[in-house]
Amino acid sequence: MTKPILIATLIALVLLPIANDGWSQQTPSPAATRAPIGPPAFLPDAAAARVVSVTKGGASSEHLVIITEAIAIKENGPKETVARFGEVYAFSPATIFVRENQPTTISFWNLQPDDQHDFAIVNAAGKPLMDLALPPLSQTSYVFTFHRPGIWHFKCLVHQPAMSGQVLVLPAH
Ligand SMILES: [Cu+2]
């Protein structure tokens, strides 16, 4: 490497972090300052609690993590995909397995810095039995106990139809 190139490289190495820092200060405001969007959150009422009970804390013997995954978004593209489908997100995993009457902690990680998600379990008619708000850049944990074996569908009501999944409730031992 010749001397002028070496000097230019050294100057660039010194200036780059400064430039990056200036850029990071221009990034959007923190998630906490944003107004929540989407439907209001609610826990199961007495009728819905016959299907699933949901509590903020309490003992559980199983622990699952569900993350929110950005599949195609306006910031990263592919822009053709966003133009055709709109922004697409997914729950990962989108299929979970639990035991009937076994309290199971589910922790939701919203990985997006600027997207509100929610987690709603719906009945056969598509009506939400409960709905949790999952704010941007947050971890939200609740204990779920499913009381009826079978397949139950869940959705992020903000991002339909793609952001959906299923809970398979296995019969108790
Ligand atoms: Cu969503």
Backbone and ligand atoms as CSV (ligand in chain L), in Angstrom:
chain,resi,resn,atom,element,x,y,z
A,1,MET,N,N,0.853,-1.195,0.000
A,1,MET,CA,C,0.000,0.000,0.000
A,1,MET,C,C,0.891,1.247,0.000
A,2,THR,N,N,0.657,2.168,-0.953
A,2,THR,CA,C,1.480,3.381,-1.011
A,2,THR,C,C,1.104,4.315,0.129
A,3,LYS,N,N,2.009,5.268,0.409
A,3,LYS,CA,C,1.811,6.124,1.583
A,3,LYS,C,C,0.522,6.966,1.525
A,4,PRO,N,N,0.215,7.637,0.370
A,4,PRO,CA,C,-1.045,8.432,0.347
A,4,PRO,C,C,-2.286,7.580,0.587
A,5,ILE,N,N,-2.291,6.371,0.032
A,5,ILE,CA,C,-3.466,5.488,0.223
A,5,ILE,C,C,-3.575,5.081,1.689
A,6,LEU,N,N,-2.407,4.795,2.289
A,6,LEU,CA,C,-2.383,4.401,3.704
A,6,LEU,C,C,-2.958,5.525,4.568
A,7,ILE,N,N,-2.527,6.769,4.283
A,7,ILE,CA,C,-3.015,7.912,5.061
A,7,ILE,C,C,-4.527,8.082,4.861
A,8,ALA,N,N,-4.967,7.978,3.596
A,8,ALA,CA,C,-6.409,8.112,3.310
A,8,ALA,C,C,-7.202,7.040,4.043
A,9,THR,N,N,-6.663,5.810,4.083
A,9,THR,CA,C,-7.343,4.706,4.769
A,9,THR,C,C,-7.450,4.992,6.264
A,10,LEU,N,N,-6.355,5.494,6.842
A,10,LEU,CA,C,-6.362,5.804,8.268
A,10,LEU,C,C,-7.373,6.904,8.591
A,11,ILE,N,N,-7.439,7.933,7.722
A,11,ILE,CA,C,-8.405,9.024,7.943
A,11,ILE,C,C,-9.834,8.474,7.882
A,12,ALA,N,N,-10.064,7.592,6.896
A,12,ALA,CA,C,-11.405,7.011,6.750
A,12,ALA,C,C,-11.764,6.200,7.989
A,13,LEU,N,N,-10.811,5.436,8.529
A,13,LEU,CA,C,-11.076,4.607,9.704
A,13,LEU,C,C,-11.416,5.470,10.922
A,14,VAL,N,N,-10.799,6.645,10.981
A,14,VAL,CA,C,-11.069,7.548,12.104
A,14,VAL,C,C,-12.428,8.219,11.924
A,15,LEU,N,N,-12.738,8.609,10.682
A,15,LEU,CA,C,-13.965,9.368,10.432
A,15,LEU,C,C,-15.216,8.500,10.411
A,16,LEU,N,N,-15.066,7.235,10.019
A,16,LEU,CA,C,-16.235,6.368,9.841
A,16,LEU,C,C,-17.096,6.232,11.108
A,17,PRO,N,N,-16.465,5.929,12.271
A,17,PRO,CA,C,-17.297,5.811,13.480
A,17,PRO,C,C,-18.005,7.118,13.822
A,18,ILE,N,N,-17.351,8.255,13.544
A,18,ILE,CA,C,-17.974,9.548,13.830
A,18,ILE,C,C,-19.199,9.732,12.943
A,19,ALA,N,N,-19.028,9.389,11.644
A,19,ALA,CA,C,-20.148,9.500,10.707
A,19,ALA,C,C,-21.283,8.580,11.136
A,20,ASN,N,N,-20.942,7.347,11.548
A,20,ASN,CA,C,-21.972,6.394,11.972
A,20,ASN,C,C,-22.718,6.900,13.189
A,21,ASP,N,N,-21.968,7.493,14.113
A,21,ASP,CA,C,-22.591,7.987,15.334
A,21,ASP,C,C,-23.577,9.099,15.000
A,22,GLY,N,N,-23.160,9.986,14.081
A,22,GLY,CA,C,-24.064,11.044,13.660
A,22,GLY,C,C,-25.332,10.478,13.048
A,23,TRP,N,N,-25.183,9.412,12.287
A,23,TRP,CA,C,-26.335,8.770,11.646
A,23,TRP,C,C,-27.272,8.186,12.705
A,24,SER,N,N,-26.666,7.485,13.701
A,24,SER,CA,C,-27.508,6.809,14.685
A,24,SER,C,C,-28.334,7.818,15.490
A,25,GLN,N,N,-27.827,9.042,15.620
A,25,GLN,CA,C,-28.578,10.040,16.370
A,25,GLN,C,C,-29.794,10.538,15.595
A,26,GLN,N,N,-29.824,10.215,14.277
A,26,GLN,CA,C,-30.962,10.647,13.466
A,26,GLN,C,C,-32.018,9.552,13.327
A,27,THR,N,N,-31.794,8.406,13.961
A,27,THR,CA,C,-32.753,7.305,13.838
A,27,THR,C,C,-34.049,7.690,14.553
A,28,PRO,N,N,-35.164,7.001,14.230
A,28,PRO,CA,C,-36.464,7.389,14.778
A,28,PRO,C,C,-36.496,7.381,16.301
A,29,SER,N,N,-37.475,8.054,16.838
A,29,SER,CA,C,-37.605,8.174,18.282
A,29,SER,C,C,-37.847,6.800,18.905
A,30,PRO,N,N,-37.497,6.631,20.183
A,30,PRO,CA,C,-37.652,5.323,20.823
A,30,PRO,C,C,-39.104,4.840,20.788
A,31,ALA,N,N,-39.223,3.509,20.791
A,31,ALA,CA,C,-40.550,2.894,20.693
A,31,ALA,C,C,-41.469,3.360,21.815
A,32,ALA,N,N,-40.898,3.591,23.003
A,32,ALA,CA,C,-41.720,3.916,24.168
A,32,ALA,C,C,-42.497,5.222,23.977
A,33,THR,N,N,-42.014,6.083,23.093
A,33,THR,CA,C,-42.690,7.363,22.924
A,33,THR,C,C,-43.824,7.284,21.893
A,34,ARG,N,N,-43.937,6.152,21.222
A,34,ARG,CA,C,-44.967,6.028,20.190
A,34,ARG,C,C,-46.299,5.623,20.805
A,35,ALA,N,N,-47.353,6.169,20.236
A,35,ALA,CA,C,-48.681,5.767,20.691
A,35,ALA,C,C,-48.951,4.350,20.200
A,36,PRO,N,N,-49.532,3.483,21.056
A,36,PRO,CA,C,-49.836,2.123,20.606
A,36,PRO,C,C,-50.888,2.146,19.494
A,37,ILE,N,N,-50.748,1.237,18.561
A,37,ILE,CA,C,-51.783,1.100,17.541
A,37,ILE,C,C,-52.398,-0.287,17.647
A,38,GLY,N,N,-53.440,-0.514,16.899
A,38,GLY,CA,C,-54.082,-1.815,16.946
A,38,GLY,C,C,-55.157,-1.854,18.005
A,39,PRO,N,N,-55.811,-2.998,18.097
A,39,PRO,CA,C,-56.955,-3.118,19.011
A,39,PRO,C,C,-56.497,-3.103,20.467
A,40,PRO,N,N,-57.396,-2.709,21.385
A,40,PRO,CA,C,-57.036,-2.745,22.806
A,40,PRO,C,C,-56.856,-4.184,23.286
A,41,ALA,N,N,-55.898,-4.377,24.179
A,41,ALA,CA,C,-55.618,-5.720,24.686
A,41,ALA,C,C,-56.661,-6.116,25.721
A,42,PHE,N,N,-56.958,-7.397,25.813
A,42,PHE,CA,C,-57.859,-7.877,26.863
A,42,PHE,C,C,-57.567,-9.350,27.150
A,43,LEU,N,N,-57.881,-9.761,28.370
A,43,LEU,CA,C,-57.708,-11.157,28.768
A,43,LEU,C,C,-59.045,-11.881,28.619
A,44,PRO,N,N,-59.042,-13.212,28.671
A,44,PRO,CA,C,-60.299,-13.960,28.459
A,44,PRO,C,C,-61.359,-13.603,29.505
A,45,ASP,N,N,-62.608,-13.501,29.065
A,45,ASP,CA,C,-63.708,-13.343,30.028
A,45,ASP,C,C,-64.072,-14.734,30.554
A,46,ALA,N,N,-65.105,-14.803,31.383
A,46,ALA,CA,C,-65.436,-16.072,32.047
A,46,ALA,C,C,-65.723,-17.177,31.030
A,47,ALA,N,N,-66.436,-16.834,29.957
A,47,ALA,CA,C,-66.771,-17.855,28.947
A,47,ALA,C,C,-65.514,-18.304,28.204
A,48,ALA,N,N,-64.669,-17.348,27.804
A,48,ALA,CA,C,-63.447,-17.681,27.059
A,48,ALA,C,C,-62.466,-18.451,27.939
A,49,ALA,N,N,-62.505,-18.194,29.253
A,49,ALA,CA,C,-61.578,-18.861,30.176
A,49,ALA,C,C,-61.871,-20.351,30.304
A,50,ARG,N,N,-63.022,-20.777,29.789
A,50,ARG,CA,C,-63.272,-22.220,29.760
A,50,ARG,C,C,-62.426,-22.885,28.669
A,51,VAL,N,N,-61.990,-22.096,27.703
A,51,VAL,CA,C,-61.099,-22.596,26.643
A,51,VAL,C,C,-59.640,-22.385,27.050
A,52,VAL,N,N,-59.325,-21.152,27.470
A,52,VAL,CA,C,-57.939,-20.843,27.846
A,52,VAL,C,C,-57.957,-19.799,28.957
A,53,SER,N,N,-57.157,-20.036,30.000
A,53,SER,CA,C,-56.965,-18.989,30.993
A,53,SER,C,C,-55.586,-18.388,30.804
A,54,VAL,N,N,-55.510,-17.094,31.053
A,54,VAL,CA,C,-54.276,-16.343,30.812
A,54,VAL,C,C,-54.012,-15.471,32.023
A,55,THR,N,N,-52.828,-15.641,32.632
A,55,THR,CA,C,-52.483,-14.835,33.799
A,55,THR,C,C,-51.109,-14.213,33.595
A,56,LYS,N,N,-50.903,-13.070,34.260
A,56,LYS,CA,C,-49.630,-12.352,34.096
A,56,LYS,C,C,-48.479,-13.118,34.723
A,57,GLY,N,N,-48.738,-13.766,35.823
A,57,GLY,CA,C,-47.683,-14.533,36.492
A,57,GLY,C,C,-48.220,-15.883,36.912
A,58,GLY,N,N,-47.506,-16.525,37.820
A,58,GLY,CA,C,-47.943,-17.816,38.327
A,58,GLY,C,C,-47.018,-18.932,37.877
A,59,ALA,N,N,-47.202,-20.079,38.528
A,59,ALA,CA,C,-46.324,-21.214,38.251
A,59,ALA,C,C,-46.613,-21.798,36.875
A,60,SER,N,N,-45.554,-22.257,36.218
A,60,SER,CA,C,-45.741,-22.977,34.961
A,60,SER,C,C,-44.614,-23.968,34.811
A,61,SER,N,N,-44.881,-25.033,34.110
A,61,SER,CA,C,-43.868,-26.079,33.959
A,61,SER,C,C,-43.257,-26.082,32.566
A,62,GLU,N,N,-43.797,-25.274,31.684
A,62,GLU,CA,C,-43.257,-25.197,30.324
A,62,GLU,C,C,-43.013,-23.738,29.985
A,63,HIS,N,N,-42.007,-23.508,29.134
A,63,HIS,CA,C,-41.718,-22.134,28.734
A,63,HIS,C,C,-41.425,-22.112,27.231
A,64,LEU,N,N,-42.222,-21.346,26.498
A,64,LEU,CA,C,-42.031,-21.208,25.052
A,64,LEU,C,C,-41.717,-19.755,24.723
A,65,VAL,N,N,-40.962,-19.553,23.645
A,65,VAL,CA,C,-40.691,-18.200,23.153
A,65,VAL,C,C,-41.230,-18.101,21.730
A,66,ILE,N,N,-42.004,-17.060,21.483
A,66,ILE,CA,C,-42.476,-16.774,20.122
A,66,ILE,C,C,-41.933,-15.403,19.743
A,67,ILE,N,N,-41.211,-15.337,18.622
A,67,ILE,CA,C,-40.674,-14.050,18.174
A,67,ILE,C,C,-41.492,-13.527,16.994
A,68,THR,N,N,-41.415,-12.230,16.765
A,68,THR,CA,C,-42.054,-11.644,15.589
A,68,THR,C,C,-40.973,-11.443,14.536
A,69,GLU,N,N,-41.248,-11.954,13.358
A,69,GLU,CA,C,-40.248,-11.968,12.294
A,69,GLU,C,C,-40.710,-11.071,11.147
A,70,ALA,N,N,-39.825,-10.191,10.697
A,70,ALA,CA,C,-40.131,-9.347,9.536
A,70,ALA,C,C,-39.743,-10.112,8.273
A,71,ILE,N,N,-40.734,-10.437,7.449
A,71,ILE,CA,C,-40.473,-11.205,6.226
A,71,ILE,C,C,-40.170,-10.254,5.065
A,72,ALA,N,N,-41.008,-9.256,4.884
A,72,ALA,CA,C,-40.785,-8.245,3.839
A,72,ALA,C,C,-41.327,-6.925,4.372
A,73,ILE,N,N,-40.452,-5.950,4.534
A,73,ILE,CA,C,-40.863,-4.672,5.118
A,73,ILE,C,C,-40.323,-3.518,4.285
A,74,LYS,N,N,-40.942,-2.370,4.451
A,74,LYS,CA,C,-40.595,-1.244,3.577
A,74,LYS,C,C,-39.148,-0.794,3.745
A,75,GLU,N,N,-38.595,-0.952,4.962
A,75,GLU,CA,C,-37.213,-0.526,5.188
A,75,GLU,C,C,-36.217,-1.414,4.436
A,76,ASN,N,N,-36.479,-2.727,4.405
A,76,ASN,CA,C,-35.491,-3.676,3.853
A,76,ASN,C,C,-35.907,-4.324,2.547
A,77,GLY,N,N,-37.198,-4.231,2.191
A,77,GLY,CA,C,-37.671,-4.888,0.982
A,77,GLY,C,C,-37.759,-6.390,1.156
A,78,PRO,N,N,-37.768,-7.168,0.059
A,78,PRO,CA,C,-37.680,-6.677,-1.326
A,78,PRO,C,C,-38.863,-5.760,-1.676
A,79,LYS,N,N,-38.573,-4.647,-2.348
A,79,LYS,CA,C,-39.620,-3.649,-2.566
A,79,LYS,C,C,-40.729,-4.187,-3.467
A,80,GLU,N,N,-40.383,-5.116,-4.390
A,80,GLU,CA,C,-41.420,-5.712,-5.243
A,80,GLU,C,C,-42.401,-6.522,-4.394
A,81,THR,N,N,-41.857,-7.195,-3.377
A,81,THR,CA,C,-42.708,-8.003,-2.499
A,81,THR,C,C,-43.631,-7.110,-1.686
A,82,VAL,N,N,-43.081,-6.027,-1.145
A,82,VAL,CA,C,-43.895,-5.102,-0.349
A,82,VAL,C,C,-44.966,-4.466,-1.238
A,83,ALA,N,N,-44.604,-4.140,-2.495
A,83,ALA,CA,C,-45.578,-3.540,-3.414
A,83,ALA,C,C,-46.715,-4.515,-3.709
A,84,ARG,N,N,-46.391,-5.793,-3.799
A,84,ARG,CA,C,-47.408,-6.785,-4.152
A,84,ARG,C,C,-48.249,-7.215,-2.949
A,85,PHE,N,N,-47.592,-7.426,-1.780
A,85,PHE,CA,C,-48.273,-8.015,-0.623
A,85,PHE,C,C,-48.459,-7.044,0.542
A,86,GLY,N,N,-47.835,-5.867,0.481
A,86,GLY,CA,C,-47.756,-5.028,1.668
A,86,GLY,C,C,-46.681,-5.591,2.582
A,87,GLU,N,N,-46.508,-4.983,3.742
A,87,GLU,CA,C,-45.512,-5.493,4.676
A,87,GLU,C,C,-45.980,-6.834,5.246
A,88,VAL,N,N,-45.062,-7.780,5.318
A,88,VAL,CA,C,-45.416,-9.133,5.765
A,88,VAL,C,C,-44.562,-9.504,6.984
A,89,TYR,N,N,-45.252,-9.931,8.034
A,89,TYR,CA,C,-44.588,-10.393,9.252
A,89,TYR,C,C,-45.079,-11.795,9.561
A,90,ALA,N,N,-44.365,-12.491,10.444
A,90,ALA,CA,C,-44.792,-13.828,10.846
A,90,ALA,C,C,-44.437,-14.057,12.306
A,91,PHE,N,N,-45.210,-14.925,12.946
A,91,PHE,CA,C,-44.800,-15.443,14.249
A,91,PHE,C,C,-43.852,-16.604,14.006
A,92,SER,N,N,-42.821,-16.702,14.821
A,92,SER,CA,C,-41.910,-17.830,14.709
A,92,SER,C,C,-41.647,-18.401,16.100
A,93,PRO,N,N,-42.016,-19.644,16.398
A,93,PRO,CA,C,-42.716,-20.556,15.507
A,93,PRO,C,C,-44.180,-20.175,15.372
A,94,ALA,N,N,-44.793,-20.656,14.287
A,94,ALA,CA,C,-46.207,-20.375,14.047
A,94,ALA,C,C,-47.081,-21.536,14.501
A,95,THR,N,N,-46.457,-22.616,14.936
A,95,THR,CA,C,-47.218,-23.759,15.474
A,95,THR,C,C,-46.595,-24.140,16.807
A,96,ILE,N,N,-47.406,-24.161,17.837
A,96,ILE,CA,C,-46.886,-24.569,19.144
A,96,ILE,C,C,-47.740,-25.694,19.695
A,97,PHE,N,N,-47.152,-26.445,20.607
A,97,PHE,CA,C,-47.803,-27.618,21.183
A,97,PHE,C,C,-47.842,-27.446,22.696
A,98,VAL,N,N,-48.995,-27.636,23.273
A,98,VAL,CA,C,-49.116,-27.569,24.732
A,98,VAL,C,C,-49.981,-28.740,25.188
A,99,ARG,N,N,-49.941,-28.990,26.497
A,99,ARG,CA,C,-50.789,-30.023,27.098
A,99,ARG,C,C,-52.015,-29.380,27.727
A,100,GLU,N,N,-53.118,-30.067,27.600
A,100,GLU,CA,C,-54.350,-29.647,28.259
A,100,GLU,C,C,-54.089,-29.450,29.763
A,101,ASN,N,N,-54.540,-28.331,30.279
A,101,ASN,CA,C,-54.471,-28.012,31.714
A,101,ASN,C,C,-53.045,-27.929,32.272
A,102,GLN,N,N,-52.049,-27.763,31.412
A,102,GLN,CA,C,-50.676,-27.601,31.878
A,102,GLN,C,C,-50.269,-26.136,31.690
A,103,PRO,N,N,-50.099,-25.418,32.812
A,103,PRO,CA,C,-49.718,-24.000,32.684
A,103,PRO,C,C,-48.409,-23.850,31.909
A,104,THR,N,N,-48.431,-23.020,30.895
A,104,THR,CA,C,-47.296,-22.849,29.989
A,104,THR,C,C,-47.002,-21.365,29.824
A,105,THR,N,N,-45.797,-20.963,30.190
A,105,THR,CA,C,-45.407,-19.563,29.986
A,105,THR,C,C,-45.043,-19.363,28.518
A,106,ILE,N,N,-45.644,-18.373,27.913
A,106,ILE,CA,C,-45.244,-18.000,26.554
A,106,ILE,C,C,-44.685,-16.582,26.620
A,107,SER,N,N,-43.424,-16.440,26.167
A,107,SER,CA,C,-42.778,-15.121,26.106
A,107,SER,C,C,-42.753,-14.669,24.650
A,108,PHE,N,N,-43.288,-13.492,24.421
A,108,PHE,CA,C,-43.338,-12.927,23.071
A,108,PHE,C,C,-42.266,-11.864,22.973
A,109,TRP,N,N,-41.414,-11.998,21.973
A,109,TRP,CA,C,-40.378,-10.989,21.719
A,109,TRP,C,C,-40.766,-10.250,20.455
A,110,ASN,N,N,-41.131,-8.994,20.601
A,110,ASN,CA,C,-41.344,-8.163,19.421
A,110,ASN,C,C,-39.989,-7.580,19.041
A,111,LEU,N,N,-39.434,-8.063,17.969
A,111,LEU,CA,C,-38.082,-7.661,17.553
A,111,LEU,C,C,-38.065,-6.370,16.754
A,112,GLN,N,N,-39.243,-5.889,16.330
A,112,GLN,CA,C,-39.267,-4.722,15.448
A,112,GLN,C,C,-39.190,-3.426,16.251
A,113,PRO,N,N,-38.358,-2.488,15.803
A,113,PRO,CA,C,-38.217,-1.222,16.530
A,113,PRO,C,C,-39.391,-0.279,16.346
A,114,ASP,N,N,-40.219,-0.503,15.324
A,114,ASP,CA,C,-41.286,0.475,15.053
A,114,ASP,C,C,-42.594,-0.173,14.629
A,115,ASP,N,N,-42.829,-1.417,15.045
A,115,ASP,CA,C,-44.089,-2.073,14.677
A,115,ASP,C,C,-44.767,-2.659,15.895
A,116,GLN,N,N,-46.014,-2.277,16.081
A,116,GLN,CA,C,-46.842,-2.872,17.122
A,116,GLN,C,C,-47.394,-4.192,16.592
A,117,HIS,N,N,-47.313,-5.255,17.408
A,117,HIS,CA,C,-47.986,-6.511,17.083
A,117,HIS,C,C,-48.937,-6.832,18.224
A,118,ASP,N,N,-49.744,-7.847,18.034
A,118,ASP,CA,C,-50.559,-8.351,19.126
A,118,ASP,C,C,-50.730,-9.846,18.951
A,119,PHE,N,N,-51.197,-10.498,20.005
A,119,PHE,CA,C,-51.374,-11.951,19.980
A,119,PHE,C,C,-52.783,-12.248,20.456
A,120,ALA,N,N,-53.620,-12.690,19.516
A,120,ALA,CA,C,-55.018,-12.995,19.835
A,120,ALA,C,C,-55.279,-14.462,19.546
A,121,ILE,N,N,-55.886,-15.160,20.519
A,121,ILE,CA,C,-56.389,-16.511,20.255
A,121,ILE,C,C,-57.846,-16.350,19.867
A,122,VAL,N,N,-58.238,-16.986,18.767
A,122,VAL,CA,C,-59.597,-16.791,18.260
A,122,VAL,C,C,-60.384,-18.095,18.339
A,123,ASN,N,N,-61.711,-17.967,18.388
A,123,ASN,CA,C,-62.549,-19.165,18.387
A,123,ASN,C,C,-62.833,-19.589,16.940
A,124,ALA,N,N,-63.651,-20.613,16.781
A,124,ALA,CA,C,-63.905,-21.175,15.446
A,124,ALA,C,C,-64.529,-20.144,14.514
A,125,ALA,N,N,-65.231,-19.173,15.095
A,125,ALA,CA,C,-65.863,-18.132,14.280
A,125,ALA,C,C,-64.908,-16.974,13.984
A,126,GLY,N,N,-63.674,-17.070,14.499
A,126,GLY,CA,C,-62.691,-16.017,14.264
A,126,GLY,C,C,-62.744,-14.893,15.279
A,127,LYS,N,N,-63.596,-15.042,16.315
A,127,LYS,CA,C,-63.732,-13.993,17.338
A,127,LYS,C,C,-62.614,-14.147,18.380
A,128,PRO,N,N,-61.890,-13.067,18.689
A,128,PRO,CA,C,-60.812,-13.183,19.690
A,128,PRO,C,C,-61.344,-13.552,21.074
A,129,LEU,N,N,-60.673,-14.525,21.702
A,129,LEU,CA,C,-60.980,-14.898,23.087
A,129,LEU,C,C,-60.155,-14.062,24.051
A,130,MET,N,N,-59.040,-13.560,23.562
A,130,MET,CA,C,-58.136,-12.700,24.317
A,130,MET,C,C,-57.222,-12.028,23.306
A,131,ASP,N,N,-56.545,-10.973,23.737
A,131,ASP,CA,C,-55.629,-10.288,22.819
A,131,ASP,C,C,-54.588,-9.547,23.648
A,132,LEU,N,N,-53.323,-9.851,23.430
A,132,LEU,CA,C,-52.238,-9.177,24.147
A,132,LEU,C,C,-51.564,-8.177,23.230
A,133,ALA,N,N,-51.242,-6.998,23.757
A,133,ALA,CA,C,-50.460,-6.018,22.998
A,133,ALA,C,C,-48.990,-6.390,23.092
A,134,LEU,N,N,-48.302,-6.357,21.970
A,134,LEU,CA,C,-46.860,-6.643,21.928
A,134,LEU,C,C,-46.163,-5.408,21.362
A,135,PRO,N,N,-45.804,-4.471,22.236
A,135,PRO,CA,C,-45.219,-3.207,21.762
A,135,PRO,C,C,-43.859,-3.427,21.090
A,136,PRO,N,N,-43.422,-2.453,20.281
A,136,PRO,CA,C,-42.112,-2.559,19.633
A,136,PRO,C,C,-41.003,-2.783,20.659
A,137,LEU,N,N,-40.041,-3.611,20.290
A,137,LEU,CA,C,-38.865,-3.884,21.122
A,137,LEU,C,C,-39.243,-4.236,22.561
A,138,SER,N,N,-40.113,-5.223,22.691
A,138,SER,CA,C,-40.535,-5.605,24.039
A,138,SER,C,C,-40.549,-7.121,24.184
A,139,GLN,N,N,-40.467,-7.552,25.442
A,139,GLN,CA,C,-40.670,-8.954,25.780
A,139,GLN,C,C,-41.868,-8.997,26.709
A,140,THR,N,N,-42.853,-9.804,26.352
A,140,THR,CA,C,-44.123,-9.873,27.082
A,140,THR,C,C,-44.392,-11.330,27.431
A,141,SER,N,N,-44.555,-11.632,28.721
A,141,SER,CA,C,-44.760,-13.027,29.124
A,141,SER,C,C,-46.073,-13.189,29.872
A,142,TYR,N,N,-46.805,-14.230,29.515
A,142,TYR,CA,C,-48.025,-14.603,30.216
A,142,TYR,C,C,-48.057,-16.119,30.354
A,143,VAL,N,N,-48.816,-16.576,31.363
A,143,VAL,CA,C,-48.998,-18.020,31.550
A,143,VAL,C,C,-50.341,-18.406,30.947
A,144,PHE,N,N,-50.296,-19.331,30.007
A,144,PHE,CA,C,-51.491,-19.808,29.310
A,144,PHE,C,C,-51.811,-21.227,29.782
A,145,THR,N,N,-53.075,-21.471,30.080
A,145,THR,CA,C,-53.519,-22.835,30.378
A,145,THR,C,C,-54.711,-23.141,29.486
A,146,PHE,N,N,-54.520,-24.072,28.577
A,146,PHE,CA,C,-55.599,-24.459,27.666
A,146,PHE,C,C,-56.376,-25.612,28.290
A,147,HIS,N,N,-57.691,-25.483,28.266
A,147,HIS,CA,C,-58.526,-26.467,28.959
A,147,HIS,C,C,-59.227,-27.430,28.019
A,148,ARG,N,N,-59.107,-27.200,26.723
A,148,ARG,CA,C,-59.789,-28.095,25.773
A,148,ARG,C,C,-58.814,-28.559,24.705
A,149,PRO,N,N,-58.654,-29.874,24.559
A,149,PRO,CA,C,-57.754,-30.385,23.521
A,149,PRO,C,C,-58.261,-29.995,22.135
A,150,GLY,N,N,-57.338,-29.881,21.222
A,150,GLY,CA,C,-57.723,-29.556,19.851
A,150,GLY,C,C,-56.789,-28.513,19.275
A,151,ILE,N,N,-57.214,-27.921,18.183
A,151,ILE,CA,C,-56.413,-26.924,17.487
A,151,ILE,C,C,-57.069,-25.561,17.663
A,152,TRP,N,N,-56.282,-24.624,18.162
A,152,TRP,CA,C,-56.762,-23.251,18.332
A,152,TRP,C,C,-55.898,-22.321,17.489
A,153,HIS,N,N,-56.552,-21.375,16.854
A,153,HIS,CA,C,-55.827,-20.471,15.961
A,153,HIS,C,C,-55.450,-19.181,16.686
A,154,PHE,N,N,-54.269,-18.638,16.352
A,154,PHE,CA,C,-53.913,-17.322,16.885
A,154,PHE,C,C,-53.493,-16.402,15.749
A,155,LYS,N,N,-53.609,-15.102,16.020
A,155,LYS,CA,C,-53.355,-14.091,14.990
A,155,LYS,C,C,-52.763,-12.833,15.604
A,156,CYS,N,N,-51.994,-12.117,14.811
A,156,CYS,CA,C,-51.753,-10.700,15.076
A,156,CYS,C,C,-52.828,-9.975,14.279
A,157,LEU,N,N,-53.714,-9.298,14.972
A,157,LEU,CA,C,-54.857,-8.678,14.289
A,157,LEU,C,C,-54.436,-7.501,13.410
A,158,VAL,N,N,-53.230,-6.983,13.661
A,158,VAL,CA,C,-52.742,-5.849,12.856
A,158,VAL,C,C,-52.259,-6.324,11.481
A,159,HIS,N,N,-51.697,-7.527,11.435
A,159,HIS,CA,C,-51.031,-7.990,10.217
A,159,HIS,C,C,-51.665,-9.275,9.699
A,160,GLN,N,N,-52.861,-9.132,9.187
A,160,GLN,CA,C,-53.565,-10.273,8.610
A,160,GLN,C,C,-53.517,-10.228,7.091
A,161,PRO,N,N,-53.489,-11.418,6.445
A,161,PRO,CA,C,-53.673,-12.759,7.033
A,161,PRO,C,C,-52.372,-13.486,7.393
A,162,ALA,N,N,-51.208,-12.906,7.059
A,162,ALA,CA,C,-49.977,-13.716,7.122
A,162,ALA,C,C,-49.537,-14.035,8.548
A,163,MET,N,N,-49.757,-13.092,9.480
A,163,MET,CA,C,-49.178,-13.264,10.813
A,163,MET,C,C,-50.155,-14.053,11.677
A,164,SER,N,N,-50.132,-15.375,11.493
A,164,SER,CA,C,-51.117,-16.272,12.103
A,164,SER,C,C,-50.436,-17.575,12.483
A,165,GLY,N,N,-51.090,-18.331,13.349
A,165,GLY,CA,C,-50.524,-19.623,13.732
A,165,GLY,C,C,-51.545,-20.480,14.431
A,166,GLN,N,N,-51.060,-21.608,14.972
A,166,GLN,CA,C,-51.943,-22.569,15.614
A,166,GLN,C,C,-51.330,-23.098,16.897
A,167,VAL,N,N,-52.202,-23.369,17.865
A,167,VAL,CA,C,-51.799,-24.070,19.071
A,167,VAL,C,C,-52.444,-25.454,19.016
A,168,LEU,N,N,-51.635,-26.481,19.095
A,168,LEU,CA,C,-52.186,-27.831,19.209
A,168,LEU,C,C,-52.200,-28.192,20.690
A,169,VAL,N,N,-53.390,-28.378,21.240
A,169,VAL,CA,C,-53.534,-28.721,22.650
A,169,VAL,C,C,-53.715,-30.232,22.755
A,170,LEU,N,N,-52.693,-30.890,23.306
A,170,LEU,CA,C,-52.722,-32.352,23.427
A,170,LEU,C,C,-53.487,-32.733,24.685
A,171,PRO,N,N,-54.206,-33.856,24.668
A,171,PRO,CA,C,-54.948,-34.287,25.858
A,171,PRO,C,C,-54.002,-34.490,27.039
A,172,ALA,N,N,-54.505,-34.222,28.231
A,172,ALA,CA,C,-53.706,-34.425,29.443
A,172,ALA,C,C,-53.283,-35.888,29.529
A,173,HIS,N,N,-52.179,-36.115,30.243
A,173,HIS,CA,C,-51.665,-37.491,30.365
A,173,HIS,C,C,-52.714,-38.404,30.965
L,1,CU,CU,CU,-48.198,-7.954,13.732
